Amino acid sequence: MTDQTSTSKQTWFVYLTAGIAGTGGLLFGYDTGVISGALLFIRADFALSVFAQGAIVSSLVGAAVIGALAGGPLADRIGRKPLLVGVAAVFALGALLAAAAPGPAVLALARMVLGLAVGAVSLTVPLYLAEIVPADVRGRLVSLYQLMVTIGIAVSYAIGYVFASTGQWRWMLGLAVVPAVVLGVGMALLPETPRWLVAHDRPDEATRVLRRIHPPDEVAAQLRDIERAAASESSMSDLFAPAMRPTIGIGIGLGLLTEASGIDTILYYAPTVLESTGLGPASSLLATFGAGLALIATTLIAVRLVDRVGRRPLLLTGIAGMTCTLALLGAVFLMPGPSAGSPWLIVVALMCHVACFGFSLGPVFWLVLAEIYPLRLRGAAMSLGTIAVWAATFVASLTFLPLIEAVGETGAFWLYGLVCVAGWIFVYLLVPETKKRTLEQIEASMRQRRGDRRPLARP
């Protein structure tokens, strides 16, 4: 009975830890998604040009590149837990500043502050979870983080709809303070990861944390494994070893494809696009909320299917579906004259596009990114893929509205469709299947594909 009670407490602690850390994903999703609804009212209050709208949206994304770049070194230097506590404070500061912004310049600055936090949290929360939860539930709980991101996006759309009748965009932006406080207070009560503690010569503290996570008879073995892993860490120069180059290229390529497929521009600007077809602000926001629900539902489907059917089938099917929906979106805008059915046809196409992303590139990108790299280089290598994601998002969000002005909605959506075609070919030719394979098998396979049988790093 005592062993069962101990195991129950450990399980409870692990899931509580994942839930609190996962609040970072909720903030990630909320702060990136809420601008889509708020922008309908911000542009009127501040008389924003198309370029100014793009600048406000992309200011968060541009700063996220810096946050992702700085997040890895900071997490290694000060610890995963202190960084997440600090990030929560930055989230709260950015939300309050955005809600009180007297003009577009301050609002853009506030979005940059939020972007620093978003970039750091997108890297640090998965890193924290991977290092603190047991291996047998690691995949499930890292997937929970991605699910929290999608829930955050859907919640932001719901909040936008609630305030649509009054146009109170300041409340839309300011409510992000609530999950920021939950993250900050919760992380302050959680421990540092055992791996970081061992790497900084604090094995006694690491042992105490391990006792809260693992059965007593496994703690010593777990500590030995962590000590061996910490002792075999490689330098950043090993990222550019010949055997690693194709793997790094796959991670960066998937990161660029994830955002260049048009998903975030649709999530950011869906209400703006829908309103241009004749739908009112409330209807546009309600339709966008429906897209957020589709994203959650299909992410749940991916969690259930990814270990059954594999990564490649989900990626190839989802990208093909995104290509078709983008082709349909472009075709709808070619319809001559006003069409009573075209706004809702656009809604259906947008929801299908988001749904295809939800079971493919959305969750599978982060999973593949974590699988294709050797354990000793995973954090540093993942930072490159993360930076690629945010850099592509920055360019896409800044250029979407000017692109529509230049080539029209049809040209813009068909251009994204061509990117998806190229992405499908990229995945088909280069991305390996990693289902039911150990990291060592994947590592050996990646070297064999290049014809390089040498070790990836110095012994």
C-alpha positions in Angstrom: 0.0 0.0 0.0 2.9 2.3 0.8 4.5 1.7 -2.6 1.2 2.4 -4.3 0.7 5.6 -2.4 4.2 6.7 -3.3 3.7 5.9 -6.9 0.4 7.8 -6.9 2.1 10.9 -5.4 4.9 10.7 -8.0 2.4 10.4 -10.9 0.3 13.3 -9.5 3.5 15.4 -9.2 4.6 14.6 -12.8 1.2 15.6 -14.3 0.9 18.7 -12.1 4.4 19.7 -13.3 3.4 19.2 -16.9 0.2 21.1 -16.4 1.9 24.2 -14.8 4.7 24.2 -17.4 2.2 23.7 -20.1 0.7 27.1 -19.2 3.6 28.5 -21.1 2.1 26.9 -24.2 -1.2 28.4 -23.4 0.4 31.9 -23.3 2.3 31.1 -26.5 -1.0 30.3 -28.3 -3.0 33.1 -26.7 -0.6 36.0 -27.4 0.1 34.9 -31.0 -3.6 34.4 -31.8 -5.4 37.2 -29.9 -4.1 39.9 -32.3 -6.2 38.5 -35.1 -9.4 39.6 -33.5 -8.1 42.7 -31.8 -6.7 44.0 -35.0 -10.2 44.6 -36.4 -10.7 47.3 -33.8 -7.1 48.5 -33.3 -6.8 49.5 -36.9 -9.9 51.7 -36.6 -8.9 53.3 -33.3 -5.4 54.1 -34.5 -6.2 54.6 -38.2 -3.5 52.1 -39.2 -2.2 51.6 -42.7 -1.7 48.1 -44.1 2.0 48.4 -43.4 1.4 49.5 -39.8 -1.0 46.5 -39.2 1.6 44.1 -40.5 4.3 45.8 -38.3 2.2 45.4 -35.2 1.5 41.7 -35.9 5.1 40.9 -37.0 6.7 42.8 -34.1 5.9 39.9 -31.8 7.2 37.4 -34.3 10.4 39.3 -35.0 11.2 39.6 -31.3 10.5 35.8 -30.9 13.5 35.1 -33.0 15.7 36.9 -30.5 13.9 35.2 -27.6 14.5 31.8 -29.1 18.1 32.6 -29.8 18.7 33.8 -26.3 16.5 31.2 -24.5 18.9 28.3 -25.0 22.0 29.9 -23.6 20.0 31.5 -20.7 18.4 28.2 -19.8 21.9 26.6 -19.7 23.3 29.4 -17.6 20.7 30.3 -15.0 18.5 27.2 -15.2 15.2 26.2 -16.8 13.1 27.1 -13.8 14.4 30.6 -13.2 14.1 31.4 -16.9 10.5 30.3 -17.0 9.7 32.4 -13.9 11.3 35.4 -15.6 9.5 34.7 -18.8 6.2 34.7 -17.0 7.0 38.2 -15.6 7.8 39.4 -19.1 4.5 38.0 -20.4 2.6 39.9 -17.7 4.5 43.1 -18.4 3.9 42.8 -22.2 0.2 42.2 -21.7 -0.3 45.2 -19.4 1.7 47.4 -21.7 -0.3 46.3 -24.7 -3.6 46.9 -23.0 -2.6 50.4 -21.9 -0.9 51.4 -25.2 -1.8 55.0 -26.2 -0.7 54.5 -29.8 0.7 52.1 -32.4 4.3 52.7 -31.4 3.8 51.6 -27.8 1.6 48.7 -28.9 4.3 47.5 -31.3 6.8 47.8 -28.4 4.5 45.8 -26.1 4.2 43.1 -28.8 8.0 43.0 -29.0 8.2 42.4 -25.3 5.7 39.6 -25.6 7.7 38.2 -28.6 10.8 37.9 -26.4 8.8 35.8 -24.0 7.1 33.7 -26.7 10.4 32.9 -28.4 12.0 31.8 -25.1 9.0 29.8 -23.9 8.7 27.9 -27.2 12.1 26.4 -26.6 12.3 26.3 -22.8 9.0 24.6 -21.9 9.6 21.5 -24.1 13.2 21.4 -22.8 12.0 21.6 -19.2 9.4 18.9 -19.7 11.8 16.6 -21.6 14.3 16.8 -18.7 12.0 16.4 -15.8 9.3 13.9 -16.7 9.9 10.1 -16.9 10.7 8.6 -20.3 7.6 6.5 -20.4 5.3 9.5 -20.5 7.6 12.0 -22.2 6.0 11.9 -25.6 2.5 12.2 -24.2 3.4 15.2 -22.0 5.4 17.0 -24.7 2.3 16.5 -27.0 0.2 18.0 -24.1 2.3 21.2 -24.5 1.5 21.4 -28.2 -2.1 20.9 -27.4 -2.0 23.7 -24.9 -0.6 26.0 -27.7 -3.7 25.2 -29.8 -6.0 25.7 -26.8 -4.4 29.1 -26.2 -5.1 30.0 -29.8 -8.8 28.9 -29.6 -9.2 30.7 -26.2 -7.9 33.9 -27.8 -10.5 33.6 -30.6 -13.3 33.0 -28.0 -12.2 36.1 -26.0 -12.2 38.1 -29.3 -15.7 37.0 -30.0 -16.9 37.9 -26.5 -15.6 41.4 -26.8 -16.5 41.8 -30.5 -19.8 43.6 -29.8 -18.0 46.3 -27.7 -14.7 46.4 -29.6 -12.8 46.4 -26.3 -9.5 45.2 -27.7 -7.6 46.3 -24.6 -9.3 43.6 -22.6 -8.5 41.0 -25.3 -4.8 41.8 -24.9 -4.7 42.4 -21.2 -6.3 39.2 -20.1 -3.1 37.3 -20.9 -1.9 38.5 -17.5 -4.0 35.7 -15.8 -2.1 32.7 -17.3 1.2 34.6 -16.9 0.6 34.8 -13.1 -0.3 31.1 -13.1 2.9 30.2 -14.9 5.1 32.4 -12.7 3.7 31.3 -9.4 3.5 27.7 -10.4 7.1 27.5 -11.7 8.4 29.2 -8.6 7.0 26.2 -6.6 8.4 23.6 -9.0 12.0 22.2 -8.8 14.8 22.6 -11.3 15.4 19.7 -13.7 17.8 17.0 -12.4 19.8 17.2 -15.6 20.6 20.9 -15.1 21.4 20.4 -11.5 23.9 17.5 -12.3 25.5 19.6 -15.1 26.1 22.4 -12.5 27.6 20.0 -9.8 24.6 19.8 -7.6 23.9 16.0 -7.5 22.3 16.0 -4.0 19.6 18.4 -5.2 19.2 16.4 -8.3 18.7 13.2 -6.2 15.9 14.9 -4.2 14.1 15.9 -7.4 14.5 12.4 -8.8 12.9 10.9 -5.7 9.7 13.0 -6.4 9.5 11.6 -10.0 10.8 8.0 -9.9 10.4 5.0 -7.6 13.1 4.8 -4.9 14.8 1.7 -6.5 15.3 3.6 -9.8 16.7 6.9 -8.5 20.4 5.7 -8.3 20.3 4.3 -11.9 18.6 7.5 -13.2 21.2 9.7 -11.5 24.0 7.6 -13.1 22.4 7.9 -16.6 22.2 11.7 -16.2 25.8 12.0 -15.0 27.0 10.0 -18.1 24.9 12.1 -20.4 26.2 15.3 -18.8 29.8 14.0 -19.1 29.4 13.3 -22.8 28.1 16.7 -23.8 29.5 18.0 -27.2 30.4 21.5 -28.3 28.5 23.7 -30.6 31.0 23.0 -33.3 29.7 19.4 -33.5 26.5 20.8 -35.0 28.3 21.4 -38.2 30.1 18.1 -38.5 29.5 16.6 -42.0 27.2 13.8 -40.7 25.0 16.4 -39.0 24.5 18.7 -42.0 21.7 16.9 -43.7 19.9 16.4 -40.4 20.2 20.1 -39.5 18.9 20.8 -43.0 15.8 18.7 -42.5 15.0 20.5 -39.2 15.5 23.9 -40.7 13.6 23.0 -43.8 10.6 21.7 -41.9 10.7 24.8 -39.7 10.6 27.1 -42.7 7.8 25.0 -44.3 5.7 25.0 -41.1 5.3 28.8 -41.4 5.8 29.4 -45.1 2.8 27.2 -45.7 0.6 30.2 -44.7 -0.8 28.8 -41.5 0.1 31.7 -39.2 -0.9 34.4 -41.7 -4.3 32.7 -41.8 -4.5 32.5 -38.0 -3.4 36.1 -37.6 -5.4 37.6 -40.5 -8.4 35.3 -40.8 -10.9 37.9 -39.4 -9.5 40.6 -41.7 -9.8 38.3 -44.7 -13.3 37.2 -43.8 -14.5 40.8 -43.1 -13.4 41.8 -46.6 -15.9 39.2 -48.0 -18.8 40.9 -46.3 -19.0 39.1 -43.0 -19.3 41.4 -39.9 -16.7 41.5 -37.2 -18.7 39.2 -34.8 -19.3 36.6 -37.6 -15.7 36.8 -38.7 -14.5 36.2 -35.1 -16.9 33.4 -34.6 -15.8 31.7 -37.8 -12.2 32.1 -36.7 -13.0 30.5 -33.3 -14.4 27.5 -35.3 -11.0 27.2 -37.0 -9.4 27.2 -33.6 -11.6 24.3 -32.5 -10.7 22.4 -35.6 -7.1 22.9 -34.8 -7.6 21.4 -31.3 -9.6 18.5 -32.6 -7.1 17.5 -35.3 -4.1 18.0 -32.9 -5.8 15.4 -30.6 -6.2 13.1 -33.6 -2.5 13.5 -34.4 -1.6 12.5 -30.8 -3.5 9.3 -31.2 -2.3 8.4 -34.7 1.3 9.5 -34.9 2.6 6.3 -33.3 0.3 4.1 -35.3 0.5 5.4 -38.9 3.9 7.2 -38.6 5.2 10.7 -39.1 5.6 10.7 -42.9 2.0 9.7 -43.8 0.6 12.4 -41.5 3.0 15.0 -43.0 2.4 14.1 -46.6 -1.4 13.8 -46.2 -1.7 17.1 -44.3 0.5 19.1 -46.7 -1.5 17.7 -49.7 -4.7 18.8 -48.0 -3.3 22.3 -47.2 -2.3 22.6 -50.9 -5.8 21.8 -52.0 -7.4 24.2 -49.5 -5.1 27.0 -50.6 -6.0 26.3 -54.3 -9.7 26.5 -53.3 -9.2 29.7 -51.4 -7.6 31.3 -54.4 -10.3 30.1 -56.7 -13.1 31.5 -54.5 -11.7 35.0 -54.8 -11.9 34.7 -58.6 -15.7 34.4 -58.5 -17.2 37.3 -60.4 -19.2 39.8 -58.4 -20.6 39.2 -54.9 -21.6 35.7 -54.1 -23.8 34.9 -51.1 -22.1 31.5 -50.6 -18.5 32.6 -51.1 -17.9 34.0 -47.6 -18.9 30.7 -46.0 -17.1 28.7 -48.6 -14.0 30.7 -47.6 -14.8 29.8 -43.9 -15.0 26.1 -44.8 -11.7 26.3 -46.7 -9.9 28.1 -43.9 -11.1 25.5 -41.4 -10.0 22.7 -43.6 -6.6 24.3 -44.0 -6.2 24.7 -40.3 -7.4 21.1 -39.7 -4.9 19.7 -42.2 -2.1 21.6 -40.4 -3.4 20.4 -37.0 -2.8 16.7 -37.7 0.4 17.2 -39.7 2.9 20.0 -39.6 1.7 21.5 -36.3 2.5 18.7 -33.9 4.7 16.4 -36.1 7.3 19.1 -36.8 8.2 19.4 -33.1 8.1 15.7 -32.6 10.4 15.0 -35.6 12.7 17.9 -34.5 13.2 16.2 -31.2 13.7 12.7 -32.7 16.2 13.2 -35.6 19.0 14.8 -33.5 21.4 12.9 -31.2 20.5 13.4 -27.5 23.8 15.2 -26.8 23.1 17.8 -29.5 19.4 18.0 -29.4 18.9 21.3 -27.5 21.4 23.2 -29.6 20.1 21.7 -32.8 16.5 22.3 -31.9 17.3 26.0 -31.4 18.2 26.3 -35.1 14.8 24.8 -36.1 13.0 27.1 -33.7 14.8 30.2 -35.0 13.8 29.1 -38.6 10.2 28.8 -37.5 10.1 32.3 -36.0 12.1 33.9 -38.9 9.7 32.5 -41.4 6.7 33.6 -39.4 8.1 37.1 -39.1 8.5 37.4 -42.9 5.1 35.9 -43.6 3.2 38.0 -41.1 4.9 41.3 -42.2 4.3 40.7 -45.9 0.9 39.1 -46.0 -1.3 42.2 -46.3 1.1 44.0 -48.7 1.2 40.7 -50.8 -2.6 40.8 -51.1 -2.4 44.4 -52.2 0.2 43.5 -54.8 -1.1 40.3 -56.3 -4.6 40.0 -54.8 -6.0 37.3 -52.5 -5.9 34.7 -55.3 -2.3 35.3 -56.0 -1.3 35.2 -52.3 -3.1 32.0 -51.5 -1.8 30.3 -54.7 1.7 31.4 -53.9 1.4 29.7 -50.5 0.0 26.7 -52.3 3.2 26.5 -54.5 5.2 26.5 -51.3 3.2 23.6 -50.0 3.9 21.7 -53.2 7.6 22.2 -52.8 7.2 21.2 -49.1 5.5 18.0 -50.0 8.4 17.1 -52.4 10.9 18.0 -49.6 9.2 15.7 -47.1 8.8 12.9 -49.6 12.5 12.9 -50.6 14.3 13.9 -47.4 12.3 13.4 -44.2 12.8 9.9 -42.7 10.2 7.8 -40.9 11.1 7.7 -37.2 8.1 5.6 -35.9 9.2 2.8 -33.4 12.9 3.5 -33.9 15.4 4.3 -31.2 17.3 7.5 -31.2 20.5 5.5 -31.9 18.9 3.8 -34.9 17.7 7.1 -36.3 21.2 8.6 -35.8 22.8 5.7 -37.6 20.3 5.9 -40.4 20.9 9.6 -40.9 24.7 9.0 -41.2 24.2 6.1 -43.5 22.0 8.2 -45.9 25.0 10.5 -46.3 27.5 7.7 -46.5 29.3 8.9 -43.4 30.0 6.2 -40.8 32.2 8.3 -38.6 31.0 9.2 -35.0 29.1 12.5 -34.8 31.2 13.9 -32.0 34.4 13.4 -30.3 34.6 10.4 -27.9 
